[in-house]
Amino acid sequence: LEEIAMEVKTVFLSSGVQEYHYIPALNDDPAWLDALTRVALDHLGGWIAPPGQEHHPDLEGKMTLKRALSLGAPR
């Protein structure tokens, strides 16, 4: 995207535009990625263990099944 922005800037400026501002993508910022991770984990409702917590496949499987059934999944 940055290369495209540089090419577009040249085209814009050569056509008489006075100012051109490139806005970088949000997904390039660590703060954005951290926030997105927090939102995702908050809304996963315990379906997966958060980063840094030990995984227990048997327990996670039972929790996932229990959650799915509570949301109306057929048995």
Secondary structure, DSSP 4 states (H G I P E B T S, - for coil): -HHHHHHHHHHHHHTT-S-------GGG-HHHHHHHHHHHHHHSTTSSPPTTSPP-HHHHHHHHHHHHHHTT---
